[in-house]
Amino acid sequence: VEFAGFYGKSAEEIKRLLDENGLVACGSHTPLDDLLGEKFEKTVAFNKTIGNRYLIVPWLPPDRRKDKAAWLETAKLFNEISEKLRPHQMFTGYHNHTEEFRQSEGGTDWDIFFGNTNRRVVMQLDTGNARVAGVDVTPFVSKYPGRARTVHLKEHSATNEKALLGEGDVPWKTLLPLLRDVGRTEWFIV
């Protein structure tokens, strides 16, 4: 289960629910603010209790992604967070939408960010969001090997908005082996 909020439940309640249902935590969409300052230790403790190692930031405020300088500053911050998480055997990362693939000074924002973060910063690709942006993610998996530890497998079709996995435009036969072998994907999130 990848979480996107805990709905007021304690870490102990979440862990109990996971155990009772034979589930494990494969990640959590964690607001950037929860990884900063005084909130950092509380966030780490909560995720340790539920057995989660992947603290993925699902969205950045506009000032952190407005231009190349902002992306470079954000990359520096993620590097710092990733090093603080290292002793806990945890990782942080970033989840794409469509706008991260816009061309700007120095390439795409995605390249600016991941070209300036260390190998411990997870590149959580969302295949459907990327296709909506007109992007095939396979080159990014090759360009940043070992960084696609968790991936959202989402179909997209230019002609069928209700396409199921395998019925759209995502090149699954190429992408899935690449994610396993080059991306070192641990969790495929459907």
C-alpha positions in Angstrom: 0.0 0.0 0.0 1.3 3.5 -0.9 -0.4 6.0 1.4 -1.5 9.5 0.5 -2.5 10.6 4.0 -3.3 8.7 7.2 -6.7 10.2 8.0 -6.0 10.9 11.6 -4.9 7.4 12.5 -1.8 6.8 14.6 1.2 4.9 13.3 0.2 2.0 15.6 -3.3 1.9 14.2 -2.0 1.9 10.6 0.5 -0.9 11.4 -2.2 -3.0 13.0 -4.5 -2.5 10.0 -1.7 -3.5 7.6 -0.8 -6.6 9.7 -4.5 -7.7 10.0 -4.9 -7.5 6.3 -1.6 -9.1 5.2 -0.4 -5.8 3.7 2.9 -3.9 3.8 3.7 -0.2 3.3 5.5 0.4 0.0 5.5 4.2 0.3 3.8 7.3 1.4 3.2 10.6 -0.4 4.7 12.8 2.1 4.4 16.6 2.0 7.8 18.3 1.8 7.1 20.3 4.9 6.9 17.0 6.9 10.5 16.3 6.0 11.8 19.7 7.2 12.6 21.1 10.6 10.9 19.8 13.7 8.5 17.6 11.7 11.4 15.5 10.3 11.9 13.2 13.4 8.2 12.8 13.9 7.7 11.8 10.2 10.6 9.3 10.4 9.3 7.7 13.6 5.8 7.4 12.2 7.1 5.7 9.0 9.4 3.4 10.9 6.5 2.2 12.9 4.4 1.3 9.8 7.4 -0.2 8.1 7.7 2.3 5.3 11.1 3.2 3.7 9.9 5.5 0.9 8.9 9.1 1.7 7.9 10.4 -1.7 7.0 14.1 -2.1 4.0 14.2 -4.4 3.9 17.9 -5.2 6.0 21.0 -4.8 4.8 24.5 -4.1 5.2 26.8 -7.2 8.1 28.7 -5.7 10.2 25.5 -5.6 9.6 24.7 -9.3 9.2 28.1 -11.0 12.6 28.2 -12.9 16.0 26.5 -13.1 17.3 28.3 -10.0 14.3 27.0 -8.0 14.8 23.5 -9.2 18.5 23.6 -8.4 17.7 24.8 -4.9 15.1 22.1 -4.5 17.5 19.5 -5.6 20.0 20.6 -3.0 17.3 20.4 -0.3 16.4 16.8 -1.4 20.0 15.8 -1.3 20.2 17.1 2.3 17.0 15.2 3.2 18.2 12.0 1.6 21.4 12.1 3.7 19.4 12.7 6.9 17.3 9.6 6.0 20.3 7.4 5.3 20.9 6.3 8.9 17.2 5.2 9.0 17.5 3.2 5.8 14.8 5.4 4.3 14.6 7.3 1.0 12.9 10.4 -0.2 11.9 11.1 -3.8 9.7 13.0 -6.1 6.6 12.0 -8.1 6.0 13.5 -11.5 2.9 15.1 -13.0 3.0 16.7 -16.5 4.7 20.0 -15.9 8.0 18.6 -14.9 8.6 17.6 -18.5 8.4 21.1 -19.9 11.4 22.3 -21.7 13.3 25.1 -19.9 16.8 26.5 -19.7 19.0 23.4 -19.4 16.5 20.8 -20.5 13.4 19.5 -18.8 12.7 20.4 -15.2 12.8 16.7 -14.5 16.4 16.5 -15.8 17.4 19.7 -14.0 16.2 18.2 -10.7 17.4 14.6 -11.1 20.6 15.6 -12.8 21.5 17.5 -9.6 20.2 15.1 -6.9 22.2 12.1 -5.5 21.4 8.5 -6.3 19.4 8.1 -3.1 16.7 10.5 -4.3 14.0 8.3 -5.8 12.6 9.1 -9.2 9.0 8.1 -8.8 7.8 8.0 -12.4 4.1 8.1 -13.1 3.8 6.6 -16.5 0.3 7.9 -17.2 1.1 11.5 -16.2 4.2 11.4 -18.3 2.3 10.2 -21.4 -0.3 13.0 -20.9 2.7 15.3 -21.2 3.7 13.5 -24.4 6.7 11.8 -22.8 7.9 8.2 -22.9 9.7 7.6 -19.6 12.0 4.8 -20.9 14.9 7.3 -21.7 14.7 8.6 -18.1 15.0 5.2 -16.6 18.2 4.6 -18.6 19.5 8.1 -17.9 19.1 7.7 -14.2 19.8 4.0 -13.5 18.8 2.6 -10.1 16.6 5.6 -9.2 13.1 4.3 -10.2 12.7 2.4 -7.0 8.9 2.9 -6.9 6.8 3.5 -10.0 3.2 4.3 -10.7 2.1 2.1 -13.5 -0.7 4.0 -15.2 -2.0 3.6 -18.7 -2.7 6.4 -21.1 -4.2 6.3 -24.5 -4.6 9.2 -27.0 -7.8 7.5 -28.3 -9.4 5.7 -25.4 -9.6 7.5 -22.0 -10.7 4.2 -20.3 -7.8 2.1 -21.6 -6.6 -0.5 -19.1 -3.0 -1.5 -18.7 -1.8 -2.8 -22.0 -4.5 -1.2 -24.1 -2.9 2.3 -24.5 0.3 4.1 -25.5 2.7 3.1 -22.7 5.4 0.8 -24.2 5.0 -1.9 -21.4 7.1 -4.6 -23.2 10.1 -2.3 -23.2 9.4 -0.4 -20.0 8.8 -3.2 -17.5 12.1 -5.1 -18.1 13.9 -1.8 -18.1 12.4 -0.8 -14.8 13.4 -4.1 -13.2 16.9 -4.3 -14.7 18.0 -0.7 -14.9 15.6 1.2 -12.7 16.0 -1.3 -9.9 12.2 -0.9 -9.2 11.2 -2.5 -6.0 7.5 -1.5 -6.0 5.2 -1.3 -9.1 2.2 0.7 -7.9 -0.9 0.1 -10.1 
